[in-house]
Amino acid sequence: MLRAAAGDAGRAYKQQLLDLLDLRAGQTVLDVGCGPGTDLSALAQRVGDGGTVIGVDRDPDMLARARERTKDLRRVEIRGGDVSACPAAGP
């Protein structure tokens, strides 16, 4: 899947998806099933410094990869959890 997403068709699909989401500066975005975090930086770029991106996955290995991939993005949070008990709610 990662290889397919990295190809021309995959990149075009992701760009179209981002455009259709119509994300704006300052918004909060939730990526449920974020996997290794491949989309988190693009989402963070769309919402800017005033926004927040929350990536959620249930696989500890994917979470570790997502944390490594986004370690320099201060507005990205990585949380462990399952969509059936989503941990996106604030404290």
CYANA upper distance limits for C-alpha pairs under 8 A (distance plus 0.5 A):
  1 MET  CA      5 ALA  CA      6.59
  2 LEU  CA      6 ALA  CA      6.67
  3 ARG  CA      7 GLY  CA      7.11
  4 ALA  CA      9 ALA  CA      8.21
  4 ALA  CA     10 GLY  CA      6.36
  5 ALA  CA      9 ALA  CA      7.84
  5 ALA  CA     10 GLY  CA      4.47
  5 ALA  CA     11 ARG  CA      6.60
  5 ALA  CA     14 LYS  CA      8.43
  6 ALA  CA     10 GLY  CA      6.26
  6 ALA  CA     11 ARG  CA      6.57
  7 GLY  CA     11 ARG  CA      6.64
  8 ASP  CA     12 ALA  CA      6.62
  9 ALA  CA     13 TYR  CA      6.59
 10 GLY  CA     14 LYS  CA      6.69
 11 ARG  CA     15 GLN  CA      6.61
 12 ALA  CA     16 GLN  CA      6.65
 13 TYR  CA     17 LEU  CA      6.62
 14 LYS  CA     18 LEU  CA      6.67
 15 GLN  CA     19 ASP  CA      6.71
 16 GLN  CA     20 LEU  CA      6.65
 17 LEU  CA     21 LEU  CA      6.73
 18 LEU  CA     22 ASP  CA      7.25
 18 LEU  CA     23 LEU  CA      7.88
 18 LEU  CA     43 LEU  CA      8.16
 19 ASP  CA     23 LEU  CA      8.14
 23 LEU  CA     27 GLN  CA      7.55
 23 LEU  CA     43 LEU  CA      8.43
 23 LEU  CA     46 ARG  CA      6.49
 23 LEU  CA     47 VAL  CA      6.80
 24 ARG  CA     46 ARG  CA      6.70
 24 ARG  CA     47 VAL  CA      5.75
 24 ARG  CA     48 GLY  CA      8.49
 25 ALA  CA     46 ARG  CA      6.90
 25 ALA  CA     47 VAL  CA      4.54
 25 ALA  CA     48 GLY  CA      5.70
 25 ALA  CA     49 ASP  CA      8.15
 25 ALA  CA     50 GLY  CA      6.96
 25 ALA  CA     51 GLY  CA      6.57
 26 GLY  CA     47 VAL  CA      5.86
 26 GLY  CA     48 GLY  CA      6.90
 26 GLY  CA     49 ASP  CA      7.69
 26 GLY  CA     50 GLY  CA      4.87
 26 GLY  CA     51 GLY  CA      4.30
 26 GLY  CA     52 THR  CA      7.79
 27 GLN  CA     47 VAL  CA      6.12
 27 GLN  CA     50 GLY  CA      7.96
 27 GLN  CA     51 GLY  CA      5.28
 27 GLN  CA     52 THR  CA      7.05
 28 THR  CA     47 VAL  CA      7.80
 28 THR  CA     51 GLY  CA      5.95
 28 THR  CA     52 THR  CA      5.13
 28 THR  CA     53 VAL  CA      6.24
 28 THR  CA     54 ILE  CA      8.12
 29 VAL  CA     43 LEU  CA      7.89
 29 VAL  CA     47 VAL  CA      8.49
 29 VAL  CA     51 GLY  CA      8.47
 29 VAL  CA     52 THR  CA      6.80
 29 VAL  CA     53 VAL  CA      5.26
 29 VAL  CA     54 ILE  CA      6.64
 30 LEU  CA     53 VAL  CA      6.51
 30 LEU  CA     54 ILE  CA      5.36
 30 LEU  CA     55 GLY  CA      6.56
 30 LEU  CA     56 VAL  CA      8.07
 30 LEU  CA     88 ALA  CA      8.12
 31 ASP  CA     40 LEU  CA      8.17
 31 ASP  CA     53 VAL  CA      7.99
 31 ASP  CA     54 ILE  CA      6.61
 31 ASP  CA     55 GLY  CA      5.28
 31 ASP  CA     56 VAL  CA      6.66
 32 VAL  CA     55 GLY  CA      6.65
 32 VAL  CA     56 VAL  CA      5.38
 32 VAL  CA     57 ASP  CA      6.85
 32 VAL  CA     83 VAL  CA      7.15
 33 GLY  CA     55 GLY  CA      7.82
 33 GLY  CA     56 VAL  CA      6.12
 33 GLY  CA     57 ASP  CA      5.15
 33 GLY  CA     58 ARG  CA      7.95
 33 GLY  CA     83 VAL  CA      8.28
 34 CYS  CA     38 THR  CA      8.06
 34 CYS  CA     39 ASP  CA      7.98
 34 CYS  CA     40 LEU  CA      8.18
 34 CYS  CA     55 GLY  CA      5.84
 34 CYS  CA     56 VAL  CA      6.16
 34 CYS  CA     57 ASP  CA      6.15
 34 CYS  CA     62 MET  CA      8.49
 34 CYS  CA     66 ALA  CA      8.25
 35 GLY  CA     56 VAL  CA      8.41
 35 GLY  CA     57 ASP  CA      6.53
 35 GLY  CA     59 ASP  CA      8.14
 35 GLY  CA     62 MET  CA      5.47
 35 GLY  CA     63 LEU  CA      7.30
 35 GLY  CA     66 ALA  CA      7.40
 36 PRO  CA     62 MET  CA      5.12
 36 PRO  CA     63 LEU  CA      6.86
 36 PRO  CA     64 ALA  CA      8.07
 36 PRO  CA     65 ARG  CA      5.42
 36 PRO  CA     66 ALA  CA      4.86
 36 PRO  CA     69 ARG  CA      8.13
 37 GLY  CA     41 SER  CA      8.31
 37 GLY  CA     55 GLY  CA      7.66
 37 GLY  CA     62 MET  CA      8.21
 37 GLY  CA     63 LEU  CA      8.35
 37 GLY  CA     65 ARG  CA      7.53
 37 GLY  CA     66 ALA  CA      4.74
 37 GLY  CA     67 ARG  CA      8.15
 37 GLY  CA     69 ARG  CA      7.15
 37 GLY  CA     70 THR  CA      7.90
 38 THR  CA     66 ALA  CA      7.93
 38 THR  CA     69 ARG  CA      8.27
 39 ASP  CA     43 LEU  CA      6.80
 40 LEU  CA     44 ALA  CA      6.55
 40 LEU  CA     53 VAL  CA      7.42
 40 LEU  CA     55 GLY  CA      7.57
 40 LEU  CA     70 THR  CA      7.91
 40 LEU  CA     76 VAL  CA      7.84
 41 SER  CA     45 GLN  CA      6.61
 41 SER  CA     70 THR  CA      7.41
 41 SER  CA     73 LEU  CA      7.96
 42 ALA  CA     46 ARG  CA      6.93
 43 LEU  CA     47 VAL  CA      7.00
 43 LEU  CA     53 VAL  CA      7.29
 44 ALA  CA     48 GLY  CA      6.44
 44 ALA  CA     49 ASP  CA      8.45
 44 ALA  CA     51 GLY  CA      7.78
 44 ALA  CA     52 THR  CA      7.36
 44 ALA  CA     53 VAL  CA      6.39
 44 ALA  CA     73 LEU  CA      8.37
 44 ALA  CA     75 ARG  CA      7.51
 44 ALA  CA     76 VAL  CA      7.39
 47 VAL  CA     51 GLY  CA      5.29
 47 VAL  CA     52 THR  CA      7.40
 47 VAL  CA     53 VAL  CA      8.42
 48 GLY  CA     52 THR  CA      8.48
 49 ASP  CA     75 ARG  CA      7.31
 51 GLY  CA     75 ARG  CA      7.30
 52 THR  CA     75 ARG  CA      5.52
 52 THR  CA     76 VAL  CA      6.46
 52 THR  CA     77 GLU  CA      8.13
 53 VAL  CA     75 ARG  CA      6.79
 53 VAL  CA     76 VAL  CA      5.22
 53 VAL  CA     77 GLU  CA      6.71
 54 ILE  CA     76 VAL  CA      6.32
 54 ILE  CA     77 GLU  CA      5.25
 54 ILE  CA     78 ILE  CA      6.36
 54 ILE  CA     79 ARG  CA      7.71
 54 ILE  CA     88 ALA  CA      7.92
 55 GLY  CA     76 VAL  CA      7.91
 55 GLY  CA     77 GLU  CA      6.66
 55 GLY  CA     78 ILE  CA      5.31
 55 GLY  CA     79 ARG  CA      6.66
 56 VAL  CA     63 LEU  CA      8.33
 56 VAL  CA     78 ILE  CA      6.49
 56 VAL  CA     79 ARG  CA      5.39
 56 VAL  CA     80 GLY  CA      6.10
 56 VAL  CA     81 GLY  CA      6.58
 56 VAL  CA     82 ASP  CA      7.99
 56 VAL  CA     87 PRO  CA      8.24
 56 VAL  CA     88 ALA  CA      8.45
 57 ASP  CA     62 MET  CA      7.55
 57 ASP  CA     63 LEU  CA      6.85
 57 ASP  CA     79 ARG  CA      7.31
 57 ASP  CA     80 GLY  CA      5.85
 57 ASP  CA     81 GLY  CA      6.09
 57 ASP  CA     82 ASP  CA      6.90
 58 ARG  CA     62 MET  CA      8.44
 58 ARG  CA     63 LEU  CA      8.10
 58 ARG  CA     80 GLY  CA      5.85
 58 ARG  CA     81 GLY  CA      5.27
 58 ARG  CA     82 ASP  CA      5.85
 59 ASP  CA     63 LEU  CA      6.75
 59 ASP  CA     80 GLY  CA      8.04
 60 PRO  CA     64 ALA  CA      6.68
 60 PRO  CA     80 GLY  CA      7.90
 61 ASP  CA     65 ARG  CA      6.84
 62 MET  CA     66 ALA  CA      6.57
 63 LEU  CA     67 ARG  CA      6.54
 63 LEU  CA     78 ILE  CA      7.39
 63 LEU  CA     79 ARG  CA      7.99
 63 LEU  CA     80 GLY  CA      7.45
 64 ALA  CA     68 GLU  CA      6.69
 65 ARG  CA     69 ARG  CA      6.56
 66 ALA  CA     70 THR  CA      6.61
 66 ALA  CA     78 ILE  CA      7.67
 67 ARG  CA     71 LYS  CA      6.13
 67 ARG  CA     78 ILE  CA      6.92
 70 THR  CA     76 VAL  CA      7.38
 79 ARG  CA     87 PRO  CA      7.60
 79 ARG  CA     88 ALA  CA      8.43
 80 GLY  CA     87 PRO  CA      7.95
 81 GLY  CA     85 ALA  CA      7.36
 81 GLY  CA     86 CYS  CA      6.62
 81 GLY  CA     87 PRO  CA      6.45
 82 ASP  CA     86 CYS  CA      6.19
 82 ASP  CA     87 PRO  CA      8.18
